[in-house]
Amino acid sequence: MLTKIDDKSINELDFVKRGGLIPVVVQDITTKDILMLAYANRAAIENTVKTGNAWFWSVSRNKLWMKGEESGNIQEVKDILVDCDHDSVIYVVNSKNPACHTGNRSCFHNRLYPQ
């Protein structure tokens, strides 16, 4: 169970600014690689704290989901860092498997080149 964030600090998160959602950057605890960006509502953050696994709000499916519930690529959350405006967080995770649905380790595997 993750214990580094308590109810008081969850209450301080600003879910109002973006219609009930906050961005969540997922970072590997060992490599410091950015693995993905997703969104969370209050229930997702609460489930993450309670279970120690990464939970998000799926904008495309309009539902709460735990990362890896279908793929098996569960992300164990070791810490949650909150930004200075309390409107986004970083899940610092132990990630042994690919984070991206394409099978890549990170969702950020494409480069943008100028035209």
Buried (B, 14 or more C-beta within 10 A) or exposed (E): EBEEBEEEBBEEBEBEEEEEBBBBBBBBBEEEBBBBEBBBBBEBBBBBBEBBBBBBBEEEEEEBBBBBEEEEBBBBBBEBEBBEEBBBBBBBBEBEEBBBEEEEBBBBEEEEEEE
